[in-house]
């Protein structure tokens, strides 16, 4: 009987979206409506692109998922948490389950690669002994094992973005949000980053990529959510997808 219960629980977890937007509208104080009645669900282990031209609402979606802003109406659930019920004191802890990578890398210029990644662990008070294990491990996955003493300014753009990825992933988040992660990279480095994101996804992390790079989107053959002037106009599955086990 217990075995049957565990199977049911596991199936239930797979069927529960890790991100859900339920009739979400966001109107800024300027009167601009960035999102209008947006509905979608993203499940555990999915790789999803969010695309659209400038002003389509992509950046607002990211800010809402990070709880940087709140919707004017509607509800957002991330990792089974209703973000409208999060107290200010709970936001930092909530964000530990959501890794983020930006176009601008946002690395600490006066700290080396190791310290940039370790910083993400120190913020949440991971023991020093564990940091010494976790940081080299994630740097190795990112192909940066020999760059741990380098400063960001000594790295290529692609290497800097890999450091940013390592920092976002070192705390083992369930979800990775990548906001224009290839925006400052040449085509070769862009593909390297996308291949890394795909590998991360295969390991079980749900990956959401906001981009305007149509070539990458077409080539990757993933699910694509298209925004236009704050409205979700299409949600298409380009390639095969199976829930992560």
N, C-alpha and C positions, 0 to 999 in steps of 0.2 A: 504493500500500500504506500509506504514511504517513497519507494522508487518511482511509482506512478505520479506522486505529487511533485517530485522534483522535475520530472519531464514537463509537466504542465506549467510549472513555474518558469522553466527555461523558455518554453515557447511563448509564454506571456511576455517575458522580457524582450524577446526578439520582435514581438508585434507592437511594443510600446515605442513610439517615436522618441528619439533623444532631443529633437528640436520640433516644436510645434507652434505655428502662428495661427491664431484663431481670430479671424475678422479684425486684423490689426490695422489701425489708422494712426498716422503721426502727422500732426499739423504743428509747425513751429510758430513761435511768437510773432514772426514776421507775417504770418498768414499763409505761408507756403505749405501746401499739403505734400509731404514727401512720400507718404504711403497711403493708399486708399483701399481699405477692406481686403487686406492680403491674407490668404489662407494657404498653408502648405505644411507638410510633415516630412521630416528626414529621419530615417531609421538607423539603428546601430550598424556600423560597418559600411555605410554608403559613402560614395565619392560624388559630390554634387558641385557643379558650376553654377554660379549666379552671374548672369550677364545682362548687359544693357548699356545704353549710351550715358554720357554724363548727365546727371540730374534725374536718372531713372529710379533712384531710391536705394541703390546697392549699398552705399556707405551708411545710410540710415539703418538698414537691416543689421549690419555688423555692430553698430553702436547699440542697437536695441538688444542684441544677443549678449553683448558684454555688460549690459545694464549701465551703460554710460548715460543713456537717456531712457525715458519711459514713454510708452505709447499714449496717444490721446484717448484711444479707446481700443478694446480688444484685449486678448490675453496671450502671453508668450510663456511657453514651458521649455526649459532646457535641462537636460539630465533629470527629468521628472520633477523639477522645481518650478512652481508658479512664480515667475519673476515679480509679479505685482505684490507678492506677499513677502518678498525679501526685505528685511530691515537693512538700513545703511551699514550697520555693524556686521552684517552677514555677507556683504558683497565681495570683500576680498577673499573670503573662504570659498565662495561660489566660483570665482574666477579661476581657482586652482584646477578646476575640472575642465577648463576651456583654454587651450593653448592658442596663441595669436602670433601671426607673422604679418608684417607690414611691408609695403613697397620700399620704404625708406630705411629698413633694417633696424634702426633705433638701438644701435649698440653703444655701450659706454666707451668712448674713444680713448680714455686714459687707462683702460684696463685690458689685459690680454684676453685671448680667447677663453682660456680656462676660467678666469674670473668673471667674464661676461655670463658664462653659462652657470657657474656656481652661484652667482648672485640670485638667480631665480630660486635656488634651493634655500639659500640663507634667509631670504624674505619670509619663507614659511617655516623657518626654524628646523630644517633637516639637520640631524647631527653631523658634525664635521667628518666623522669616520665614514658615514654613508655617502657624503658629498664626494669624498676621495674615490669612491667606487663608481658612483653614478655618472659623474662628469666625464671621466675618460671613456666610459662605456658608450655614452651617447655621441661623443666626439668621434669615436671609432666608426660608429654606424654612419655618421655624416661624412666620413672620409677626411677627417681633420685631426687625426691622432698626432701628426707631426707638426701641427700649427698651434699647439696649446699655449706656447709662450709668445705668439705673434700678437701685435696690436692690430685693431681693425684697419688702420691706415696702411698696413703692410700687406693687406689681403686684396684679392680681386673682388669685383662685385659679387660674383657667384659664390666665392668663399665666405664673404660677409653674410650673404643670405643663408648659407648653410649653418653659420654660427647662430643666426637668428632662429633658424629651425631647431637647432640643438637646444637652445634656451627655452623655446616653446614646448619642447617634448620631454625635457629632463624630468619634469614632475609627472610624467605619464598621464596626460589628460585624456579623457574619453573622446573629446572633440578637438579638432584643430581647425581654426578659422584662418584662412590665408587671404589677405586683402591686397590684391594686385601684386602677388609675390614675385612676378617676373617683369614688373613695370620698368625697372632700371637695368635690366639685363639684356645682353645680346642673345640671338637665337640659340646658340650652343649652350650657354649657361642657363637659359630659360628651360630648355629641354632637360638638362641635368636636374634642375629643381623639380620639374614636374615628375620626372622618374622617381626622385626621392619621395615626393608626396604620394605617388602610387605605391611605393614600397611600404611606406608608413601605413597607408590604408590597408594593405594586405595583412599587416600585423594586427589589425583590428580597430585602429583608430578611425573614427568618423571624420571625413575631411570635407570641408566646405571652402571652395575657392571662388572669390569674387574677381572677375577679370573682364577686360575688354578685348583680349587677344583671341580673335576668332580662329586663327590658324591652330592654336593649341587646343582650343575647345573641340574643333572638328576632328583633330587627330586623336585626341584621348578617348573619344567615344564613351562618354559618361552621361549621367543624367544632367540636364540643363534646365534651369529655371530662368526664364527671360522676363526682365522688368522693363516697363516703358512708362515714363512719367508717373511713377508711383503705383502702377497697376501691374499685377502679375498677368502677363498675356499668354504665356505658354509654360508647360512643365513636361519635358519630353525625356524619355529614356533612350539614349543613343546606342548604348552597348548593353551586353548582358550584365545582370547584377544578381548576386545571391547574398542573403543576410550572412554576416559573420557568425561563426560558431563560438 
